[in-house]
Amino acid sequence: MKHALPSEFTNLSELAHNLWWSWSPQGREVFSYFDPTLWRLTHHNPIKQMQEIDLNRLEVLRQDVVFIRKYTAAMKAFHEYLDAKDHWFGRTYPHLAGGTIAYFSAEFGLHRSVPLYSGGLGILAGDHLKEASDLGVPIVAVGFMYNQAYFRQVIDTHGWQEAVYESVDRGLMPIELARTPAGELAKVHVRIGQREVACLVWQIRVGRVTLLLLDTDSPENSPEDRQLTARLYGGNHHTRLCQELLLGIGGVRALRAVGYAPQVWHANEGHPAFLLIERIGEGLKQGLSWNDALDHVRISTIFTTHTPVPAGHDVFSADLIREHCQWWWEELGFTQEDFMALGRHPEYPSDHFHMTALAIRLASFVNGVSREHEHVSRKMFQVLWPGQTLDQVPIHSVTNGVHVPTWVAPEMDVLYAKHLGSDWRERCDDQVLWQRIMDVPDAEIWEVRRFLKRKMLIFLRQRVRLGWTDGTIDPTQVLAGGALFEPHPLTIGFARRFATYKRAALLFANLDRLRAILLNPWRPVQIVFAGKAHPADQPGRDLIHRIYQYAKAHDLGGHIAFVEDYDMHVAKFLVQGVDVWMNNPRPPLEASGTSGQKAALNGVPNLSVLDGWWKEGYDGSNGWAVNLPPVSISDEEQDALDAEGLYSLLEKEVVPLYYDRDVDGISHGWCTVVKQAIRTVAPQFSARRMLKEYVSRAYAPLLDVQALETTKQKLA
Ligand SMILES: *Cc1c(COP(=O)(O)O)cnc(C)c1O
């Protein structure tokens, strides 16, 4: 059913077409109040909700003064936000107000209704944009409009993950076709091998930031080419290379077509690195020499690497590169050798093209995403700087953080507003402000935590009830989904991609010992798991299968649950609702990790091996750390040691502390850990701290250099 909104509500469409609503309590409230049930049924998609709203409900809303008041206030806040001239970036760098920074990423996790992400990398990119918007950092972003996105995870009765791909309805997404300054539809072409592939350019508004999305699903393309941007990380090396050519080359051209002239370019991970060669080409066409063109690219490029595993970096063979890119070096007047040399990595055969090596070679600021990851990356890429010691390798780190308004639970928001002040969001990276959390009465924080746990349990039940009612799941799957979970027991959360290095089954190393912990009648414990494995990752799928069997096992008594289809929505309920967040990757393979930061922001302490962000976040009082085993032991020995570490922490510290209650049923010791977790993690591991760091260490210095260059040119 589609109908026009009454005229007094037409601005709702404007609100729905800017994702600002998704991290503004006022914006969210407008849509959830609009029709709370429909809001749930449309999976929090405001555009879908407006299309399906019942005419009678609209009539009621027109008369509803409470709604009118909320709506008017939200629209006012929205416009004030968009029009604000006074923001952090402008105040701090008034002379850089005219700059533009282009941010490229293969995925963006912004909201569940915009499924253009698979996991951590995308959500980080989404948080980056939202925070840039809040701080007034002049970013414009480029990514893909995936038609089928990443897959939806369904677990079959035997516990095997199935990957379901569904096409999105572009009409239900907050996107519109981008236009050139002359008002025509922006469209760009990218040559791949012998053919020209056309890309439509969509745009999506993220507060004050614009994100351009490339889409090859356009009638002039061949059926195969129309599918090129259908899936995130789908297909083989061939598809992957085509996608990366589209993102790099097409991305630069899309920005130009829409009228942007970025001075600084930031590649998030190696996927967009071809943008650097496209820009070398631009330089050559403007008459720069080869070396000057390279230098120009270098002094305006930032590259962030996220992958501490060598196999995680894209490497293409010379044959594949020749097939797709020969036209490119011919057009630019350079040789295949010159081209291949840009992506050479000394540890690979010379006929391989390494995307990360390309990006590192052509960036002036290269960073990993935690201090530990900086060290690992230096070791991995030291070979690119022959003769340099580890200390001299110019790779830095900016530790990841999370966008606070997106990830904070509404109930915690209220608590923070009450105790830290109503402007706490504006000051969320201020460590001094967060000291005040220590003065919050334990009873108050305990009550909010209890409430959030119940909210999560209701969510788990709703999910399995839906499957049960549809007839898509059997009774054992109802149990495996958490139907036997209780509000009272200590509840541990573990949710992440099921890659083997994340060791999701570590806690099952000794089943008797685990059973004793879970089923202790005086101090019961339950654990909720969630996460997807890449469909091609059989060991990852095996792990899910194994955990799912435990979730169904009689002798674990329904104290293990597996929630299907981990996404941003599920993540919110879990990081806000459990009591402890567990993480046990094999060090040093977790570059940063961000889910534990989301948890701590909501008063959920971490229990984690010391790796990634936790290595710098743990201070002895704000959670629990599994000690690092001595270096150079076998994987099996390390697994055994880490499992032992987890068990003994649970048995001796975590569980006893949680159940150490006073007459009112409150554990004051627990509340202290909760407060320490909030106090230490919330400001330091916020996207606000992260973005300010990117600005002060990379964006602003490079923008300054560009401004200087321009002045020099004018004087010359
Ligand atoms: C935060 C988040 C991640 C990243 O979490 P890690 O700690 O890096 O594993 C992945 N997926 C979703 C849905 C998230 O919300």
PDBQT file of the ligand as one rigid body, heavy atoms in Angstrom, charges set to zero:
ROOT
HETATM    1  C1  LIG A 801      31.090  -4.255  16.211  1.00  0.00    +0.000 C 
HETATM    2  C2  LIG A 801      30.729  -5.310  15.257  1.00  0.00    +0.000 A 
HETATM    3  C3  LIG A 801      31.712  -6.135  14.685  1.00  0.00    +0.000 A 
HETATM    4  C4  LIG A 801      33.172  -6.005  15.027  1.00  0.00    +0.000 C 
HETATM    5  O1  LIG A 801      33.434  -6.670  16.235  1.00  0.00    +0.000 OA
HETATM    6  P1  LIG A 801      34.839  -7.312  16.590  1.00  0.00    +0.000 P 
HETATM    7  O2  LIG A 801      35.064  -6.976  17.999  1.00  0.00    +0.000 OA
HETATM    8  O3  LIG A 801      35.849  -6.666  15.689  1.00  0.00    +0.000 OA
HETATM    9  O4  LIG A 801      34.709  -8.754  16.336  1.00  0.00    +0.000 OA
HETATM   10  C5  LIG A 801      31.316  -7.104  13.788  1.00  0.00    +0.000 A 
HETATM   11  N1  LIG A 801      30.018  -7.277  13.455  1.00  0.00    +0.000 NA
HETATM   12  C6  LIG A 801      29.045  -6.518  13.988  1.00  0.00    +0.000 A 
HETATM   13  C7  LIG A 801      27.629  -6.759  13.575  1.00  0.00    +0.000 C 
HETATM   14  C8  LIG A 801      29.362  -5.511  14.902  1.00  0.00    +0.000 A 
HETATM   15  O5  LIG A 801      28.387  -4.746  15.411  1.00  0.00    +0.000 OA
ENDROOT
TORSDOF 0
